[in-house]
Amino acid sequence: MPDNLNSNALQQYAARFTTTVLNDVYRAQDVITGAGLLKLTPVRQVNLGILNRLFEEWKNNAAAFRSPYFDFSNEDVKNALEEFMNTASQHIAVKRADLEPLLSDSVKEALKLLLSPASYFEEKIRATPDSEFTHEKAEQLVKYTHIHRGLAEAMLGRLTDSSSNSVYQTQAVSWLYELKDNPDLIDDTDQFLVQFSDIFPINLNELKVVESKVAQASVKHESKSFFDSAFTELEPATAKSGIPRAEPASALISEIVAKTHASERDSLNNRFKVELPKPTEDKSYGSVPVKVESIAGSIPLGQRFMFVNQLFSKNSDHFEKAIYELDTVKSFQEAENLIWHRYASKYAWDVNGEAVTALLAIVKRKFS
């Protein structure tokens, strides 16, 4: 498994995965509840990542509620605050705009855990500014880890065996690197790659950093919160995607895995790749020049109608504003970020549709 991942490819994949999920989930509803988050995607680790982020926000809100003018150490106040926070946690309601960054970050984090577990766990160990890895942090790590859970449990076991409630982060990292190559603690990645591909095709060759380049770059109260009760509901048998999908047969799984490892045809870059003519050939691509000075001036009238109608809800002002923004960025990467993180999400684009592919082709020519 690689120790480094291509951050640009990871960002692009997470954006497309997120847009595909949210387009489906918010088709018939304005908010999603806690129960809906438990089965948001077929990748349980992604769902856990969202819950973890909501849990941290929930704790921060509880801490921010405290005031120097009141006695929050009073038992009645403590119990009332706990009761209020637990009740609030049972009424989760997340709008699309608020869920989008949580889901995107969870997808990236889940892929890093899947493909580079040592790097993932080291980041988690060093995430806090203090220098200690505590029993509470180790338990939290196990609680929100599904992929390679054995490694998280082994870390907790090492801490428990040390007869100490905490150790220095450097000690925890040294345990990690002693354990990371134990095959009994590492899950088979293929089953999870299939789950990701169930939403959007994934290509490992894009996510991995080429090795040669790497070398060159050398709780006591009776009331319970949603976050406590969620894990009794989030079992593998029930943690299925809220998006209706047929379960792949074993032969289909094998085919998907084979394509994931070997085929360039499912490459995310190839999906939107533009075949440029050689220098000696005709310098045009249909009616659009290969190298364009401005995107706005390179869109034929027919395509303009297609973009306005299919991508911008038949609003020409929105179309003009978007094209202007794309023309002002400095690189294709910046343009892609705008496309995937602003327009595709806002207008619920079909990321595999003809109109999106055509727009990407024109944008790419400006930066070729």
N, C-alpha and C positions, 0 to 999 in steps of 0.2 A: 504494500500500500504506500502511496506517495506521502512524503512529509510536507510537500508544498502543493498548493492548488493555484490554478490560474484565476486570479481575483476577478478579472473582467468577464471571463466565461461563467464564473460562479454567479456574478451579479446579473448577467443576462439571463441565465437559466432560471434563477430565482424570480426575476421579474415576469418571465413568461409563465412559469408555474403558478405564480400568484394571480396573474390576470385571468388565467384559465379557470382557476378555482372560484375566484370572486365573481366572475361573470355568471357562473352557474348558481352559486349560493344566493346571490342577491337578485336573481331574476324575479323572484316572487315575494321577496321580503326586504324590509328596510334595515332590520337589525338581526343579529344572530345572538342566541342565548348561550349560557355556559354549557348546557347539554349539547347544543349544536357544535360548539368548539371541540368537544370530546371526540367527535367523529367527523371533523371538518375535512380531513384528507385521509387517504388510505395509509399514510405514513404516520404511525403512532408517535414517532419522535418529533415530528413537526408539530403535532397537536400539543404534545407535552411542552415544547418550547414556547408556544403561545401562552399556555397556562402558567408557566414559570414567570414570564414577563408580566402577566396580569397580577400574579401573586406579589411580585416585588413592588408593583405600583400600588397594590392594595395596602401593603405594609407602610409604604412611604406616605400614603394618604392618612393612615392612622397616626403616624408620627407627626405629620404636619397639623393634625387636628388639636394637638396639645397646646395649651396656653399657659404662660407664666402666672396668669391671674387666678388659676384654679388649681385645686389639689388633686392631681391625677394619680396620686399614690393612695388615695382613699379607696377602700375596697368596693364601696357602692359605685363610685365613679369608674373604677377599673372594670367591674362586671358589666356596667351599663354600656361602656364604650366597646367592650368585646362583643356584647350582644348586638349592638348596632352594626359593627363592622361585619360580623358573621351574617346578619340578616341582609346587609347590602350585597355581600358576596353571592348570595343565593339569587340575586336578581341582575345578573350580568346581561347587558344589552349593548352590543358593539356595532357601530355603523361601519360601512365599507371603508370610508376614508381613514378611520381609526384602526381598523384591522389590517389594512394593506401593509403598513411598515412592520407590524408585528409578524405577519405571515411571511413576508419576504425575508426578514432577519432569521426567522426560525428555519426556513428552508436552507439558507446558507449555512447556518450552524449545524443543522442535521447532516448535511452533506459533508461538512468538515469532520464531524464525529465519525461518519461512516467511512470516509476515505483516509483520514489522517487522525486517528484517535489519540495518539500521543500528544500531538500539538493541541488538540481540542481540550484534553484533560489538563494539560499544563496551563493553558489560558484560564481555565476555571479555577485551578488552584491559586494562581497568582492574581485573580480578578480583584480581590479586596486590597485596599491600601495597607492594612496591617500585615505583619510578617508571619502570621500564624495560620495553620490549617487545623481547624477545630472539628470536634466530633459533630457539631451541628452542621457545619459546612459539608462534611463528608456524607452525612445522612441526606442532606438536601440534594447532593450530587447524585446519590443513588436513586432518590425519589423521582427525579426528573430525567433519568437516563433509561432508555429502552434499548437502543443499539449499543452493543458492546457493554451491556450492563455488568457482566462478569468482572470487567476491569474496575468499574466503580465500586463494586462490592468488595473486591480484593483490597482496594485502597482503604475502605472502611475497616476491613478486617485487620490490616496492618496497624492502623491507628488504635483499634481496640486491643490488639495484642501488646501494644507498647505500654499499656496500663496508664496512659496519659490522656487527658481530655484534649490536648492540642500538641502539635509539633511545629517547628519552623517550616515555612513553605519549601525551603530547599530540601529538607528531609523528605517531605511528601513527594517532591519531584523525583528525588532519587529512587523512591519506592516505585513510582510510575515507570521509570525506565528499566527497572528490574523486572517488571511485570508485563510490559507492553508486547513482548514477543512470545508470550505464553499462548499457544493456539487454543487452549481450553477456555480462555477468557475473551477471545475475539470471535464475533459472529461471522457467518458467511455473508458476504456483501451482496451476492446475486439476488437473494429474495427481496432485499430492500431496493435494489436498482429497478426491479420489476415494479414495485409499488410506486416509485417516482415516475417511471415511464408510463404507468397507468394514467397519469395526469398529463404529462408532457414528455416526449421522447428525450432520453438523456444519452449523452455520448461521453465516455470516459476520456477519450483521447483529447477532447477539448478542455476538460477540467484539470487534467494533469499538467504540471509544468515539466517540459522536456528536461531530462536529467542533465544533459550536457550544458544547457543554459543555466541550470542551478549551479553546476560546478564552476561555470565561468563567473557567475555573479557572487560566487562564494561569500399539652394544652389541657387544663384541668376543669374548666367550666363546661357545663353539660351541652351547651349549644355548640354546634360544629359549623365550620365555614365550608363553603363550596370546595375550597382547595384541599380540605381534609377528606371530604366524602367522595370527591371526583375519582380518586384512584381505585375505589371499590367498584366503580362503574366502568372504568377504562381498562377492561380486560381484552386480551387479543381477539377473543371471539366476537366481542361487541364493538371494538374500536374500528368500525368500518367507515368508509367514506360516506359523507352525506350526499355525495353525487352518485346517482344510480349508475352502476357499471356491472357488466357481466364478469363473473370470475373467470380468469384465464385457465384453460386446461393445462395439464402438465406439459404437453407438447408445445403449446403456445408460449408458456413460460420459458422453455428452453430456447425457443426461437428468439424471444425478446432479449434474453441474456446474451445469446450469441451475437445478435446484432449490436447490442450495447458495447461488447468488447471489440468486435472486429469490423463493423461496417462504418464506412465514412458517409454512407448515404443518409444516415439519420443525424449527421452532424448539424448542430445548430447554425454554424457558419454556412455550411453547404445549403441549408434550407433557404437561406436568403442570399446565396452567392450569386454574383453577377459575372457572367463569362465575358471578359473584355477581349476585343479583337487584338491581334498582334499589331505591332507598330506599322507594318507594311500594308495592313488591310484598311478597309474603309473605316474612317473615324466616326462612326455613328452606330447607334444601337436603336434600330427602328427609327423613330423620328426624334429621339433624344440623343444629343451628343454624349460621347463617352465622358469627356471632362467638361463640366459645366461651371460657369462662374457664379450663377445664382440658381437656387432651387425654384423660386417663384417664376423665373423666366424660362424654365425648362419643362414646364408641365403643359402638355397639349390640352386643348379645350375639352376633348372627350374624357381625358383622365381627370381634369379638374372637376367635371360634373360627377364622375365616379367618386372622387375623394370627398367632395362636399356632401353627397347623398349618402354614401356608405360609411364614411369615417367621422363626419362632423355633424351628424343629425340634421342634415340639409340646411345648415347655418353657414352661409358663405363668410360672414364676419369671423366666426370661430376658425374657419379654414385659413383665412388670410392671416390672422394673428399667429396661428401655429406655424405656418410657412415662414413668416417673418422671423419668428423665434429660432427656427431651424437654420435660417440663413445667417443668423448672427453668431452662432456658436463657432468654436475654433477647431473642432475635431469631430470625426465620425463617432467616437465614443460618447462625447457630450450630446450629440444628436440622438444617438440610441437611448441614452438615459432619459432624454425628454420624451421620446416616443414611447418607451415602455413604462416609465414611472408617472408620466403626466397624461398623455393623450390616450394610450391604450386603456388605462384604468378608468379615466374620466368618461370616455365614450363607449366603454365596453366593447372594444374591438375584438373581432375574430382574428387572433394572432396568426392563423394559418391562411387567412383569406387572400383573395387575389388583390384587393385594394391595398392591404398592408404590404404585401410583397412588392407591389409596384412602387409604392411610396418609398420603401427602403432602398429599392434599386436606384431611384433618382437621387436620393440623399447621398447614397454611397458614392455616386459619380462625382459629386462636388468635391469629395475629399480623396479621390483616387489619385 
